[in-house]
C-alpha cells in the first residue's frame, strides 16, 4: 500500500486505465463533500460490498477520506482491509479531500454525481422538451389526452407521485410504452422526484423515435410541490407485468449501434471474464421480479433505470467492461446506448437470458460468525447491568426505536467508543455479517462480543420494550445519514429549492477533463 498525491491521482483518473476511486467514509460524510468520480464504499460495509463493486482483485484502487481528525484515518484502515481481501494494487490519497481541494480541484456535495450531472448535460445536448407543473396540472384538469409516466422505481413512487401518474421505471420505458400509451397522439410526460430521470426518460422515448409528443416534467415532483400542487402518497399504479412488447426492438438496437454499443456473444464474454487485466460486470437490467425468477450465473441485478441514475452503486471500477442483458432485446440496448454516452465501455449480450452464458459468481467473503444471545436472555442480562449493549444499525433507525440502555456506534468509531469498557459486549445489527466484520477489525482487544439473535425484529416479536431518542445520535454524530437530500421530501420548500439549485449547478463545477469524459452528441471528448 502506497500513498499518492492529488497530482498523481488526477493523472490516473484520466489516463485511460481502470481505476476504483473509493470514498470510504460513511454516507453522510461522503454526501457532504467528495471527489466527482469517487465511489461510495463506507468502511462499515467494506467487506460486504467490495467484491461486488470491485470484482477483479488486481484492479488499481485508491481510497480516500476527509484528511481530517474526524475521518480517524479510515482511508488507511480501509486500504489495509482491502489488502487483506486480496486486492494487491491499493493506494491512499494522502490528505484526502482537503489535499484535493488545496490542489485546486473541486469537491462536490450530493450523491450519484456523474449520473445526475450527465442528466443536465443530456438536456443541454438534446434540448429535451419540458413542461412546467402548472401547465401539466391544467392539462390534467381539462382531461386532455395526456399520460404521466413516473420513471422511478416502485418503492420511490409509493412515497409520493403526481396524481394520476403510472409508475414505469426508465429502464422499462422502451419495453412497455407501446402498451401503456397505445395511441400515437397521446402526450407523454415523464417525471421523477427532481430532474435527471425526467430528462433521461423523456429523451429515451424521443431517441427511440416514439411518435407521441414527449416532455420531461420540469423539476419533477419537487417542481409540482413548489408550484403548490398536491402530491399523492402510497400510490400503487404501475405497469402491468404483461405490458412488455418487442415493438421497439429494432429502434433500440439501432440506438445502441448509433452510440457504439456492440452486441457480443457468450463466448466473447467468457473470454473477457478470463482477462486478468480488465474488470467485467455482467448486468441484468430487467425488473426485480424477473431477476428473482431466474438470471444468468454470475450476473448482478442492475435495473436499467437505476443503473443510469446511480451507476456508482453498482459499478466501482471506472474503465471496466459492462455487458448488459435482458430477455427481450429492447431494454439492454436502450440502456447501453446511454451508458456509452456516459463514457462506459458497455456492450449487449447476444441472446440475453437465452444465451447460455454462465460465469463464476462474485461473492463476499464470510466472516467468523458471532455467538448469539436470544432476546429474553439479553433482557435479563441488561437488567443485571452486566452487559454493554451497542447498536450498529443506522443512526436514524436508532433514533426511531432502540433497546433501553443501548448506545449507538458505527464501525469507524467503534474502538474509540468502547475504549475502557470492561463489560461483556452485546451487539445489535440488521446484518450479522456487518457486525462480525466490525468485530474482526475493530474489537480485537475485547472478549468475544455476543450478537442479538434475530436483531431488532426478534426483540419486537418477543414483546420487549423500546425507547425512542429523536435527538440521539445527534445530527453531527449521524455520519451515515445525508440530511439535505432527505429534507426536500419532508415538506421543506426551501430544502427543495436548494436541492434543485444544486442539481442545475453541477455542470458549472466540472473541469474540462471531467466534462470531456462524457460522450454526448456535440460534446468535446478527452
C-alpha positions as CSV (number, residue, x, y, z in Angstrom):
1,X,0.0,0.0,0.0
2,X,1.4,3.4,-1.0
3,X,0.3,7.0,-0.6
4,X,-0.2,9.2,-3.6
5,X,-0.7,13.0,-4.0
6,X,-3.6,14.8,-5.8
7,X,-1.5,15.4,-8.9
8,X,-0.9,11.7,-9.4
9,X,-4.5,10.8,-8.7
10,X,-5.7,13.4,-11.3
11,X,-3.4,11.9,-13.9
12,X,-4.6,8.4,-13.1
13,X,-8.3,9.3,-13.3
14,X,-7.8,10.3,-17.0
15,X,-5.1,8.0,-18.2
16,X,-7.5,5.5,-19.8
17,X,-6.7,2.7,-17.4
18,X,-9.0,1.1,-14.9
19,X,-9.3,2.7,-11.5
20,X,-11.5,2.3,-8.5
21,X,-11.6,5.6,-6.6
22,X,-13.3,4.8,-3.2
23,X,-14.6,7.2,-0.7
24,X,-14.6,5.0,2.4
25,X,-16.3,7.5,4.8
26,X,-19.9,6.9,5.9
27,X,-22.8,8.0,3.7
28,X,-23.4,11.4,5.4
29,X,-19.8,12.4,5.3
30,X,-19.4,11.3,1.7
31,X,-22.5,13.2,0.6
32,X,-21.4,16.5,2.1
33,X,-18.1,16.8,0.1
34,X,-16.4,14.3,-2.2
35,X,-14.5,13.9,-5.4
36,X,-16.6,13.9,-8.6
37,X,-15.6,10.3,-9.6
38,X,-15.5,9.0,-6.0
39,X,-17.5,5.8,-5.5
40,X,-19.0,5.4,-2.0
41,X,-17.9,2.3,-0.2
42,X,-18.4,3.0,3.5
43,X,-15.9,1.4,5.9
44,X,-18.8,0.0,7.8
45,X,-19.8,-2.1,4.8
46,X,-16.4,-2.6,3.1
47,X,-16.2,-6.4,3.1
48,X,-19.9,-6.8,2.2
49,X,-19.8,-4.5,-0.9
50,X,-16.2,-4.5,-2.1
51,X,-16.4,-7.8,-4.0
52,X,-19.5,-6.7,-5.9
53,X,-18.1,-3.2,-6.7
54,X,-14.5,-4.4,-7.4
55,X,-14.8,-7.9,-8.9
56,X,-11.1,-8.1,-10.1
57,X,-8.6,-8.3,-7.3
58,X,-5.8,-6.8,-9.4
59,X,-7.6,-3.5,-10.2
60,X,-5.9,-0.3,-9.3
61,X,-7.6,1.1,-6.2
62,X,-7.3,4.5,-4.4
63,X,-9.0,5.1,-1.1
64,X,-9.6,8.5,0.5
65,X,-11.3,10.2,3.4
66,X,-11.6,13.8,4.6
67,X,-7.9,14.1,5.5
68,X,-9.0,15.5,8.9
69,X,-9.3,14.3,12.5
70,X,-12.9,13.4,12.1
71,X,-12.0,10.8,9.5
72,X,-9.9,8.9,12.0
73,X,-7.5,7.6,9.4
74,X,-10.3,5.5,7.8
75,X,-8.7,5.6,4.3
76,X,-5.6,3.8,5.6
77,X,-7.7,1.4,7.7
78,X,-9.9,0.6,4.6
79,X,-6.8,0.1,2.4
80,X,-5.4,-2.4,4.9
81,X,-8.7,-4.3,4.9
82,X,-8.8,-4.4,1.1
83,X,-5.3,-5.8,1.0
84,X,-6.4,-8.5,3.5
85,X,-9.2,-9.3,1.0
86,X,-6.7,-9.9,-1.7
87,X,-6.6,-6.6,-3.6
88,X,-2.9,-6.1,-4.5
89,X,-2.7,-2.6,-6.0
90,X,-4.1,-0.4,-3.3
91,X,-3.2,3.3,-2.7
92,X,-4.3,6.1,-0.4
93,X,-4.8,9.7,-1.3
94,X,-2.7,11.4,1.2
95,X,-4.5,14.3,2.8
96,X,-7.9,13.2,1.4
97,X,-10.4,15.7,0.3
98,X,-8.6,18.6,2.0
99,X,-5.5,18.0,-0.1
100,X,-7.6,17.5,-3.3
101,X,-9.2,20.9,-2.8
102,X,-6.0,22.6,-1.8
103,X,-4.5,21.4,-5.1
104,X,-7.2,23.4,-6.9
105,X,-9.7,20.7,-7.6
106,X,-13.5,20.9,-6.9
107,X,-15.3,18.9,-4.3
108,X,-19.0,18.0,-4.8
109,X,-21.9,17.6,-2.4
110,X,-24.7,15.1,-3.0
111,X,-24.9,11.5,-4.3
112,X,-24.8,9.8,-7.7
113,X,-22.9,12.8,-9.1
114,X,-21.8,11.5,-12.5
115,X,-25.3,10.3,-13.3
116,X,-27.0,13.5,-12.3
117,X,-24.5,15.7,-14.0
118,X,-25.0,13.6,-17.1
119,X,-28.7,14.3,-17.0
120,X,-28.0,18.0,-17.0
121,X,-25.6,17.6,-19.9
122,X,-28.1,15.5,-21.8
123,X,-30.7,18.1,-21.6
124,X,-28.2,20.7,-22.8
125,X,-27.1,18.4,-25.7
126,X,-30.6,17.2,-26.8
127,X,-32.7,20.2,-25.9
128,X,-35.1,17.8,-24.3
129,X,-38.7,19.3,-24.4
130,X,-40.1,20.1,-20.9
131,X,-43.3,21.1,-19.4
132,X,-43.9,23.0,-16.2
133,X,-46.1,21.9,-13.3
134,X,-48.8,24.5,-13.8
135,X,-49.2,23.6,-17.5
136,X,-49.4,19.9,-16.7
137,X,-51.9,20.5,-13.9
138,X,-54.1,22.4,-16.3
139,X,-53.9,19.6,-18.9
140,X,-54.9,17.0,-16.3
141,X,-57.7,19.3,-15.0
142,X,-59.1,19.6,-18.6
143,X,-58.8,15.8,-19.0
144,X,-56.5,16.3,-22.1
145,X,-55.2,13.2,-23.8
146,X,-52.0,13.0,-21.6
147,X,-50.3,10.2,-19.8
148,X,-47.8,10.8,-16.9
149,X,-45.2,8.1,-16.5
150,X,-43.1,8.2,-13.4
151,X,-39.6,6.9,-14.2
152,X,-38.6,6.0,-10.7
153,X,-38.7,2.5,-9.0
154,X,-41.9,1.3,-7.5
155,X,-40.6,2.0,-3.9
156,X,-40.0,5.7,-4.7
157,X,-43.3,6.1,-6.5
158,X,-45.1,4.8,-3.4
159,X,-43.6,7.7,-1.3
160,X,-45.1,10.4,-3.5
161,X,-46.3,10.8,-7.0
162,X,-48.1,13.1,-9.4
163,X,-51.9,12.3,-9.0
164,X,-52.9,10.0,-11.9
165,X,-49.4,9.0,-12.8
166,X,-48.3,5.5,-13.7
167,X,-45.1,4.1,-12.4
168,X,-42.8,2.9,-15.2
169,X,-39.1,3.0,-14.3
170,X,-37.0,4.4,-17.0
171,X,-35.3,1.1,-17.8
172,X,-38.7,-0.3,-18.7
173,X,-39.9,2.5,-20.9
174,X,-38.7,1.1,-24.2
175,X,-40.2,-2.3,-23.4
176,X,-43.6,-1.1,-22.1
177,X,-44.5,2.3,-23.5
178,X,-46.4,1.0,-26.5
179,X,-48.8,-0.9,-24.3
180,X,-49.1,1.9,-21.7
181,X,-49.7,4.5,-24.4
182,X,-51.1,2.8,-27.5
183,X,-52.3,6.0,-29.2
184,X,-49.6,7.9,-31.1
185,X,-51.5,11.1,-30.5
186,X,-51.4,10.9,-26.7
187,X,-49.0,13.3,-25.0
188,X,-46.5,11.6,-22.7
189,X,-44.9,13.4,-19.7
190,X,-42.1,11.6,-17.8
191,X,-41.3,12.7,-14.3
192,X,-39.1,11.8,-11.3
193,X,-38.5,13.4,-8.0
194,X,-36.2,16.0,-9.4
195,X,-34.7,16.4,-12.8
196,X,-32.4,13.6,-14.0
197,X,-34.8,10.7,-14.6
198,X,-37.4,13.1,-16.1
199,X,-34.9,14.2,-18.7
200,X,-33.4,10.8,-19.4
201,X,-36.8,9.1,-19.6
202,X,-38.3,11.6,-22.0
203,X,-35.2,11.7,-24.1
204,X,-35.1,7.9,-24.2
205,X,-38.5,7.8,-25.9
206,X,-37.5,10.6,-28.3
207,X,-34.3,8.8,-29.2
208,X,-36.3,5.7,-29.9
209,X,-38.4,7.6,-32.4
210,X,-41.7,7.3,-30.5
211,X,-44.1,9.5,-32.5
212,X,-46.0,10.9,-29.5
213,X,-45.4,14.4,-28.1
214,X,-43.0,13.7,-25.2
215,X,-42.0,16.0,-22.4
216,X,-40.0,15.9,-19.2
217,X,-41.8,17.4,-16.2
218,X,-39.6,20.3,-15.1
219,X,-38.2,19.6,-11.7
220,X,-40.4,16.5,-11.2
221,X,-42.4,16.0,-8.0
222,X,-40.4,18.8,-6.3
223,X,-41.4,21.3,-9.0
224,X,-45.0,20.1,-8.7
225,X,-44.9,20.7,-4.9
226,X,-43.2,24.0,-5.2
227,X,-46.0,25.2,-7.5
228,X,-48.4,24.4,-4.7
229,X,-50.0,21.3,-6.3
230,X,-50.8,18.4,-4.1
231,X,-48.9,15.2,-4.3
232,X,-50.4,11.7,-3.8
233,X,-48.9,9.2,-1.4
234,X,-49.0,5.5,-1.2
235,X,-49.5,5.1,-5.0
236,X,-49.6,1.6,-6.4
237,X,-50.5,2.3,-10.1
238,X,-47.7,0.7,-12.1
239,X,-47.0,-1.0,-15.4
240,X,-48.7,-4.4,-15.8
241,X,-46.4,-7.4,-15.7
242,X,-47.6,-8.4,-19.1
243,X,-47.2,-4.9,-20.6
244,X,-43.9,-5.7,-22.4
245,X,-43.7,-5.7,-26.2
246,X,-40.8,-6.0,-28.6
247,X,-42.3,-3.4,-31.0
248,X,-39.3,-1.1,-30.4
249,X,-36.6,-3.8,-30.7
250,X,-35.2,-2.6,-34.0
251,X,-35.2,1.0,-32.8
252,X,-33.4,0.0,-29.6
253,X,-30.8,-2.0,-31.4
254,X,-30.3,0.9,-33.9
255,X,-29.9,3.3,-31.0
256,X,-27.2,1.0,-29.4
257,X,-25.4,0.9,-32.7
258,X,-25.6,4.7,-33.1
259,X,-23.7,5.2,-29.9
260,X,-21.2,2.4,-30.4
261,X,-22.6,-0.2,-28.0
262,X,-21.7,-3.6,-29.7
263,X,-23.5,-6.9,-29.4
264,X,-21.2,-9.6,-28.2
265,X,-21.7,-13.4,-28.0
266,X,-21.4,-15.6,-24.9
267,X,-18.0,-16.9,-26.0
268,X,-16.6,-13.4,-26.1
269,X,-17.9,-12.6,-22.7
270,X,-16.4,-15.8,-21.3
271,X,-13.0,-14.8,-22.8
272,X,-13.4,-11.4,-21.2
273,X,-14.1,-13.0,-17.8
274,X,-10.7,-14.7,-18.0
275,X,-8.9,-11.5,-18.8
276,X,-6.7,-10.8,-15.8
277,X,-6.2,-7.2,-16.9
278,X,-9.8,-6.0,-17.2
279,X,-12.8,-5.9,-14.9
280,X,-16.1,-7.3,-16.1
281,X,-19.6,-6.6,-14.9
282,X,-22.5,-8.8,-16.1
283,X,-25.6,-6.7,-15.7
284,X,-29.2,-8.0,-15.7
285,X,-31.3,-4.9,-16.4
286,X,-34.7,-6.4,-16.0
287,X,-37.2,-5.9,-13.1
288,X,-36.5,-7.3,-9.6
289,X,-39.3,-9.8,-10.1
290,X,-37.8,-11.1,-13.3
291,X,-34.3,-11.3,-11.8
292,X,-35.6,-13.2,-8.7
293,X,-37.3,-15.7,-11.0
294,X,-34.0,-16.6,-12.6
295,X,-30.9,-15.0,-14.2
296,X,-27.6,-15.9,-15.7
297,X,-24.9,-17.3,-13.3
298,X,-22.5,-14.6,-12.3
299,X,-24.9,-11.7,-13.1
300,X,-25.8,-8.9,-10.7
301,X,-29.2,-7.2,-10.8
302,X,-28.8,-3.7,-12.1
303,X,-32.3,-2.4,-13.1
304,X,-31.8,-0.3,-16.2
305,X,-33.2,3.0,-15.0
306,X,-31.2,2.8,-11.7
307,X,-28.0,1.7,-13.5
308,X,-28.2,5.0,-15.3
309,X,-29.4,7.1,-12.3
310,X,-27.0,5.6,-9.7
311,X,-24.2,3.9,-11.6
312,X,-21.8,4.2,-8.7
313,X,-24.0,2.0,-6.6
314,X,-23.4,-0.9,-9.0
315,X,-20.1,-0.2,-10.7
316,X,-17.0,0.5,-8.7
317,X,-14.4,0.5,-11.5
318,X,-14.0,3.3,-13.9
319,X,-13.0,1.8,-17.3
320,X,-14.4,-1.6,-16.7
321,X,-16.2,-3.7,-19.3
322,X,-20.0,-3.8,-18.9
323,X,-22.1,-6.5,-20.5
324,X,-25.9,-5.9,-20.3
325,X,-28.7,-8.4,-21.0
326,X,-32.4,-8.8,-20.9
327,X,-35.0,-11.3,-22.2
328,X,-36.5,-9.1,-25.0
329,X,-33.7,-7.4,-26.9
330,X,-35.2,-4.0,-26.1
331,X,-34.2,-2.9,-22.6
332,X,-30.4,-3.8,-22.7
333,X,-29.6,-2.0,-25.9
334,X,-31.5,1.1,-24.9
335,X,-29.7,1.3,-21.6
336,X,-26.3,0.5,-23.2
337,X,-26.8,3.5,-25.6
338,X,-26.9,5.8,-22.6
339,X,-24.0,4.1,-20.8
340,X,-21.8,4.6,-23.8
341,X,-22.7,8.3,-23.8
342,X,-21.8,8.4,-20.1
343,X,-18.3,7.2,-21.1
344,X,-18.7,3.5,-20.1
345,X,-17.5,0.5,-22.2
346,X,-20.9,-1.0,-22.4
347,X,-21.9,-4.0,-24.7
348,X,-25.1,-6.0,-25.2
349,X,-25.2,-9.8,-24.8
350,X,-26.4,-11.6,-27.8
351,X,-29.4,-13.8,-26.9
352,X,-29.6,-12.2,-23.5
353,X,-31.2,-14.5,-20.9
354,X,-31.3,-17.3,-23.5
355,X,-27.6,-17.0,-24.4
356,X,-26.4,-19.9,-22.2
357,X,-23.7,-17.7,-20.6
358,X,-22.6,-18.8,-17.1
359,X,-19.8,-17.0,-15.2
360,X,-18.4,-17.6,-11.8
361,X,-20.3,-15.6,-9.2
362,X,-18.6,-12.9,-7.3
363,X,-19.3,-13.5,-3.6
364,X,-18.4,-11.6,-0.5
365,X,-16.1,-13.4,2.0
366,X,-17.7,-14.9,5.1
367,X,-16.6,-13.5,8.5
368,X,-16.2,-15.6,11.6
369,X,-19.8,-15.7,12.9
370,X,-20.5,-14.2,16.3
371,X,-22.0,-16.2,19.2
372,X,-25.7,-15.1,19.6
373,X,-27.9,-14.4,22.5
374,X,-31.7,-14.5,22.3
375,X,-33.9,-11.6,23.2
376,X,-35.2,-12.8,26.6
377,X,-31.8,-13.9,27.8
378,X,-30.4,-10.5,26.8
379,X,-33.3,-8.7,28.6
380,X,-32.4,-10.5,31.8
381,X,-28.7,-9.6,31.5
382,X,-29.5,-6.0,30.7
383,X,-31.4,-5.7,34.0
384,X,-28.5,-7.1,35.9
385,X,-26.2,-4.5,34.4
386,X,-23.6,-7.0,33.3
387,X,-23.5,-6.2,29.6
388,X,-22.8,-3.2,27.4
389,X,-25.3,-3.0,24.6
390,X,-24.1,-1.5,21.3
391,X,-26.5,-0.7,18.4
392,X,-24.8,-0.8,15.0
393,X,-28.0,-0.1,13.0
394,X,-28.4,3.1,11.0
395,X,-28.4,6.2,13.2
396,X,-31.9,7.2,12.2
397,X,-33.2,3.8,12.9
398,X,-31.7,4.0,16.4
399,X,-33.5,7.4,16.9
400,X,-36.8,5.8,16.0
401,X,-36.5,3.0,18.5
402,X,-33.9,1.1,20.4
403,X,-33.4,-1.1,23.4
404,X,-33.2,1.0,26.6
405,X,-29.6,1.4,27.8
406,X,-28.1,0.8,24.3
407,X,-25.5,3.2,22.9
408,X,-25.3,3.9,19.2
409,X,-22.0,3.4,17.4
410,X,-20.6,2.7,13.9
411,X,-17.6,0.8,12.8
412,X,-15.2,3.7,12.2
413,X,-15.8,4.9,15.8
414,X,-16.4,1.6,17.5
415,X,-13.0,1.1,19.0
416,X,-12.9,4.6,20.4
417,X,-16.4,4.5,21.7
418,X,-15.7,1.3,23.6
419,X,-12.3,2.1,24.9
420,X,-12.2,1.3,28.6
421,X,-15.4,-0.8,28.5
422,X,-14.9,-4.0,30.5
423,X,-18.4,-5.5,30.5
424,X,-19.5,-8.2,28.1
425,X,-20.4,-6.5,24.8
426,X,-23.6,-7.4,23.0
427,X,-24.2,-6.0,19.5
428,X,-27.4,-5.2,17.7
429,X,-27.3,-5.2,13.9
430,X,-29.6,-5.6,10.9
431,X,-26.9,-7.7,9.1
432,X,-24.9,-10.3,11.2
433,X,-22.1,-10.1,8.8
434,X,-21.8,-6.3,9.2
435,X,-21.4,-6.8,13.0
436,X,-18.9,-9.7,12.5
437,X,-16.6,-7.7,10.3
438,X,-16.7,-4.8,12.7
439,X,-15.7,-7.1,15.5
440,X,-12.9,-8.7,13.4
441,X,-11.2,-5.4,12.5
442,X,-12.1,-3.1,15.5
443,X,-12.6,-5.1,18.7
444,X,-9.6,-7.4,18.9
445,X,-8.8,-6.2,22.4
446,X,-12.3,-7.2,23.8
447,X,-13.6,-10.5,24.8
448,X,-15.7,-12.0,22.1
449,X,-18.9,-9.9,21.8
450,X,-22.3,-11.5,21.5
451,X,-24.9,-10.7,18.9
452,X,-28.6,-10.3,19.4
453,X,-30.1,-13.3,17.6
454,X,-32.6,-12.1,15.0
455,X,-31.8,-8.4,15.6
456,X,-34.5,-5.9,16.5
457,X,-37.2,-7.9,14.7
458,X,-36.7,-10.7,17.3
459,X,-36.7,-8.2,20.2
460,X,-40.0,-6.7,19.0
461,X,-41.5,-10.2,18.3
462,X,-40.7,-11.0,21.9
463,X,-42.9,-8.1,23.1
464,X,-40.0,-6.4,24.8
465,X,-40.0,-2.6,25.2
466,X,-38.2,0.0,23.1
467,X,-37.4,3.7,23.6
468,X,-37.0,6.5,21.1
469,X,-34.5,9.3,21.3
470,X,-35.2,11.8,18.4
471,X,-32.1,13.8,19.1
472,X,-29.6,10.9,19.7
473,X,-27.4,10.3,17.9
474,X,-27.0,14.0,17.2
475,X,-27.0,15.3,13.7
476,X,-23.3,15.7,13.9
477,X,-22.8,12.1,15.1
478,X,-25.2,10.7,12.4
479,X,-22.4,10.3,9.9
480,X,-24.3,7.7,8.0
481,X,-27.2,10.0,7.0
482,X,-27.2,12.8,4.5
483,X,-29.8,15.3,5.8
484,X,-30.1,17.7,2.9
485,X,-31.0,15.0,0.4
486,X,-33.9,13.9,2.5
487,X,-35.3,17.2,3.8
488,X,-36.5,18.1,0.3
489,X,-39.2,15.5,0.6
490,X,-40.3,16.4,4.1
491,X,-42.4,19.5,3.4
492,X,-39.4,21.8,3.4
493,X,-39.8,24.0,0.3
494,X,-36.5,25.8,0.9
495,X,-34.7,22.5,1.0
496,X,-36.3,21.5,-2.3
497,X,-35.3,24.9,-3.9
498,X,-31.7,24.4,-2.6
499,X,-31.6,20.9,-4.0
500,X,-32.8,21.9,-7.5
501,X,-30.3,24.8,-7.5
502,X,-27.6,22.3,-6.5
503,X,-28.6,19.9,-9.3
504,X,-28.7,22.6,-12.0
505,X,-25.3,23.9,-10.8
506,X,-23.4,20.7,-11.2
507,X,-22.2,21.2,-14.7
508,X,-20.5,24.5,-13.9
509,X,-18.3,22.8,-11.3
510,X,-16.8,20.4,-13.8
511,X,-13.3,20.8,-15.1
512,X,-12.5,20.2,-18.7
513,X,-11.3,16.6,-18.2
514,X,-14.4,15.7,-16.2
515,X,-16.7,17.1,-18.8
516,X,-14.9,15.5,-21.7
517,X,-15.3,12.1,-20.1
518,X,-18.9,12.1,-21.3
519,X,-19.7,11.2,-24.9
520,X,-22.8,13.1,-25.7
521,X,-23.5,14.4,-29.2
522,X,-21.6,17.5,-30.0
523,X,-19.6,17.4,-26.8
524,X,-15.8,17.6,-26.8
525,X,-14.0,14.3,-26.0
526,X,-11.0,13.6,-23.9
